[in-house]
Amino acid sequence: MPNPRFYSVENLRIGSTVKLSDNAATHATRALRLNVGDHIHLFNGDGFDYACELMVVKKSEVIAKVNASQARDTESPLNIILLQGISSGDRMDYSIQKAVELGVKQIQPIATERSVVKLSAERAEKRLEHWQNVVISACEQCGRATIPQVFAPKTLANWLSTNLASSATRILLNPIGAKRLAELDKPSSEIQLLIGAEGGLTQAEINLAISQGFQSVILGPRILRTETAGPTAIAALQSLWGDF
């Protein structure tokens, strides 16, 4: 069984000792029942995994010694930015979690006209912190050592106003007048993937996206839920042009 893997905010160096975060320590001691002498891996987002040995295991603290480092070659060759319509409940968490597992590089939550969740500035800040923790947890599980960033929520119009059409391949899931992914040319740079929230995007949002270079794409004859659409599209992109 692979050694357990935990995120650390520390600057990890061979020979240094590191105190695990409260969440990591609780999981290590209560769920995994690790003891002094057991081995774990730590990562901090710099692209490396750090092999560590537990030196102190107490209820109040767990301290590990860094013994070695190794570069992780787990990043996708595709530079995918997911523009995900903000959905309610666990749907947004699921979309983010699976997108990270599938290799997405960045996540931009989009406050769409049909988003059920309406976030005040204070709530948006708390949700952003929560979503970034979902990303970190997904990286722990899937073996990524580079951490995708979740950006503060924006409306589609606001995001487009600061991200003008460029060489990026812009893809919009939209069944009307759409192509299949296989009909698109292989992207040579960034891929921007736009997914609506519950109920999809409004016609005005679709028209705005298309006017800014987004191509309508269909994923088969069935209508997918918002939390299914993003991971499905990313998996298809990886199968066509990535590392699947």
C-alpha positions as CSV (number, residue, x, y, z in Angstrom):
1,M,0.0,0.0,0.0
2,P,1.4,3.5,-0.9
3,N,2.5,5.6,2.0
4,P,-0.1,8.1,3.1
5,R,0.2,11.6,1.5
6,F,-0.5,14.9,3.2
7,Y,-0.3,18.6,2.1
8,S,2.0,20.9,4.1
9,V,2.3,24.7,3.9
10,E,5.9,24.4,5.1
11,N,9.1,24.9,3.0
12,L,10.1,21.3,2.8
13,R,13.8,20.5,2.8
14,I,15.8,17.2,3.2
15,G,16.8,16.9,6.8
16,S,14.3,19.3,8.2
17,T,11.5,18.4,10.6
18,V,7.9,19.4,9.9
19,K,4.8,19.7,12.1
20,L,1.7,18.3,10.4
21,S,-1.3,20.5,10.2
22,D,-4.1,19.8,12.7
23,N,-6.3,18.1,10.0
24,A,-3.4,16.0,8.7
25,A,-2.3,15.0,12.2
26,T,-5.9,14.0,13.2
27,H,-6.2,11.8,10.0
28,A,-2.8,10.3,10.6
29,T,-3.4,9.3,14.2
30,R,-7.1,8.6,14.4
31,A,-8.0,7.3,11.0
32,L,-4.7,5.7,9.9
33,R,-3.4,5.0,13.4
34,L,0.2,5.8,12.4
35,N,3.0,5.6,14.9
36,V,6.6,6.7,15.4
37,G,8.7,5.2,12.6
38,D,5.9,5.0,10.1
39,H,6.5,6.6,6.7
40,I,4.4,9.2,4.9
41,H,4.8,11.6,1.9
42,L,4.4,15.3,2.1
43,F,3.9,17.9,-0.7
44,N,3.6,21.6,-0.7
45,G,2.7,22.4,-4.4
46,D,6.3,22.8,-5.7
47,G,6.1,19.7,-7.9
48,F,7.9,17.3,-5.5
49,D,6.9,14.6,-3.1
50,Y,8.9,14.4,0.1
51,A,9.5,11.0,1.8
52,C,9.2,11.5,5.6
53,E,9.4,9.4,8.8
54,L,7.3,10.2,11.8
55,M,9.4,11.2,14.7
56,V,6.7,12.4,17.2
57,V,3.2,11.1,17.3
58,K,0.9,12.7,20.0
59,K,-2.7,13.7,20.2
60,S,-1.6,17.3,20.1
61,E,1.1,17.1,17.4
62,V,2.7,14.9,14.8
63,I,6.2,15.7,13.6
64,A,7.9,14.2,10.6
65,K,11.5,14.3,9.3
66,V,12.1,14.8,5.6
67,N,14.4,12.2,4.3
68,A,14.2,12.5,0.5
69,S,12.5,14.3,-2.3
70,Q,11.3,13.2,-5.8
71,A,9.8,15.1,-8.7
72,R,6.3,14.0,-9.5
73,D,5.5,13.6,-13.2
74,T,1.7,13.6,-12.8
75,E,0.7,16.8,-14.6
76,S,-1.4,16.7,-17.8
77,P,0.1,17.9,-21.0
78,L,-3.1,19.8,-21.6
79,N,-3.5,23.3,-20.0
80,I,-7.2,23.2,-19.2
81,I,-9.0,26.0,-17.4
82,L,-12.4,25.0,-16.1
83,L,-15.0,27.9,-16.1
84,Q,-17.6,26.2,-13.9
85,G,-21.0,27.7,-13.3
86,I,-21.5,27.8,-9.5
87,S,-23.9,25.0,-8.5
88,S,-25.5,24.2,-5.2
89,G,-24.9,21.7,-2.4
90,D,-22.2,19.1,-3.1
91,R,-22.3,19.6,-6.8
92,M,-19.7,22.3,-7.0
93,D,-17.4,20.3,-4.7
94,Y,-17.8,17.3,-6.9
95,S,-17.1,19.2,-10.1
96,I,-13.9,20.7,-8.6
97,Q,-12.7,17.5,-7.0
98,K,-13.1,15.4,-10.2
99,A,-11.6,18.2,-12.4
100,V,-8.5,18.2,-10.3
101,E,-8.2,14.4,-10.4
102,L,-8.5,14.6,-14.2
103,G,-5.7,17.1,-14.6
104,V,-7.3,20.6,-14.9
105,K,-4.8,23.4,-14.3
106,Q,-7.1,26.2,-13.0
107,I,-10.7,26.6,-11.9
108,Q,-12.7,29.8,-12.4
109,P,-16.1,29.7,-10.7
110,I,-18.7,31.5,-12.8
111,A,-21.8,33.2,-11.2
112,T,-24.2,32.5,-14.0
113,E,-27.7,33.9,-14.4
114,R,-29.2,30.5,-13.5
115,S,-26.9,29.7,-10.6
116,V,-29.1,28.8,-7.6
117,V,-26.3,29.9,-5.2
118,K,-26.0,33.7,-4.9
119,L,-22.8,34.6,-3.0
120,S,-22.3,37.8,-1.0
121,A,-18.7,39.0,-0.8
122,E,-18.3,37.4,2.6
123,R,-19.8,34.1,1.6
124,A,-17.7,34.1,-1.6
125,E,-14.5,34.5,0.3
126,K,-15.5,31.5,2.6
127,R,-16.5,29.4,-0.4
128,L,-13.3,30.2,-2.2
129,E,-11.3,29.0,0.8
130,H,-13.4,25.8,1.0
131,W,-13.0,25.1,-2.7
132,Q,-9.2,25.5,-2.5
133,N,-9.3,22.9,0.3
134,V,-11.3,20.6,-1.9
135,V,-8.5,21.0,-4.5
136,I,-5.8,20.2,-2.0
137,S,-7.7,17.1,-0.7
138,A,-8.0,15.9,-4.3
139,C,-4.3,16.4,-4.9
140,E,-3.5,14.4,-1.8
141,Q,-5.6,11.5,-3.1
142,C,-4.6,11.5,-6.8
143,G,-0.9,12.1,-6.4
144,R,-0.6,15.6,-7.9
145,A,2.2,17.7,-6.5
146,T,1.2,20.9,-8.2
147,I,-1.9,22.5,-6.8
148,P,-4.5,24.1,-9.2
149,Q,-5.7,27.5,-8.2
150,V,-9.3,28.4,-7.7
151,F,-10.0,32.0,-8.5
152,A,-12.6,34.3,-6.9
153,P,-16.1,33.9,-8.5
154,K,-17.0,36.3,-11.4
155,T,-19.8,36.7,-13.8
156,L,-19.2,35.5,-17.3
157,A,-19.2,39.1,-18.6
158,N,-16.7,40.2,-16.0
159,W,-14.3,37.3,-16.7
160,L,-14.5,37.9,-20.5
161,S,-13.8,41.6,-20.0
162,T,-10.4,40.7,-18.6
163,N,-9.7,37.6,-20.7
164,L,-9.9,38.7,-24.3
165,A,-10.0,36.1,-27.1
166,S,-6.6,34.9,-27.8
167,S,-4.9,31.7,-29.1
168,A,-6.7,29.7,-26.5
169,T,-9.2,27.0,-27.6
170,R,-12.5,28.1,-26.1
171,I,-15.1,25.3,-25.7
172,L,-18.8,25.7,-24.6
173,L,-21.0,22.8,-23.8
174,N,-24.1,23.7,-25.8
175,P,-26.2,21.1,-27.7
176,I,-27.5,23.7,-30.3
177,G,-25.5,24.0,-33.4
178,A,-22.7,22.1,-31.8
179,K,-19.7,20.1,-33.0
180,R,-18.3,17.0,-31.4
181,L,-15.0,17.3,-29.7
182,A,-13.3,15.1,-32.3
183,E,-14.2,17.6,-34.9
184,L,-12.0,20.3,-33.3
185,D,-8.4,20.9,-34.2
186,K,-5.9,19.7,-31.6
187,P,-5.3,22.7,-29.2
188,S,-1.8,24.2,-29.4
189,S,-2.2,26.2,-26.2
190,E,-4.6,26.8,-23.4
191,I,-8.1,25.2,-23.3
192,Q,-10.9,27.2,-21.7
193,L,-13.9,25.0,-20.9
194,L,-17.2,26.7,-20.0
195,I,-19.9,24.7,-18.1
196,G,-23.2,26.1,-17.0
197,A,-24.8,25.7,-13.6
198,E,-28.1,23.9,-13.0
199,G,-30.4,24.8,-15.9
200,G,-27.5,25.6,-18.1
201,L,-26.5,29.0,-19.5
202,T,-29.0,31.5,-20.7
203,Q,-29.2,32.3,-24.4
204,A,-27.7,35.7,-23.6
205,E,-24.7,34.1,-21.9
206,I,-24.3,31.6,-24.8
207,N,-24.4,34.4,-27.3
208,L,-21.8,36.4,-25.3
209,A,-19.5,33.4,-25.1
210,I,-19.8,32.6,-28.8
211,S,-19.1,36.3,-29.6
212,Q,-15.8,35.9,-27.7
213,G,-14.6,32.8,-29.6
214,F,-16.2,29.9,-27.7
215,Q,-17.2,27.0,-29.9
216,S,-20.3,25.0,-29.1
217,V,-19.6,21.3,-28.4
218,I,-22.0,18.4,-27.7
219,L,-21.2,15.4,-25.6
220,G,-23.5,12.8,-27.0
221,P,-27.3,12.8,-27.2
222,R,-28.0,12.8,-23.5
223,I,-28.2,15.9,-21.3
224,L,-25.6,15.8,-18.5
225,R,-26.0,17.4,-15.1
226,T,-23.6,20.3,-14.3
227,E,-21.5,18.1,-12.0
228,T,-21.2,15.4,-14.7
229,A,-20.6,17.7,-17.7
230,G,-17.2,19.1,-16.6
231,P,-15.5,15.9,-15.6
232,T,-16.9,14.1,-18.7
233,A,-15.6,16.9,-21.0
234,I,-12.2,16.9,-19.4
235,A,-11.9,13.1,-19.6
236,A,-12.8,13.3,-23.3
237,L,-10.2,16.0,-23.8
238,Q,-7.6,13.8,-22.1
239,S,-8.6,10.9,-24.2
240,L,-8.3,12.8,-27.5
241,W,-5.2,14.9,-26.9
242,G,-3.9,14.3,-23.3
243,D,-2.4,11.5,-21.3
244,F,-5.2,9.0,-21.2
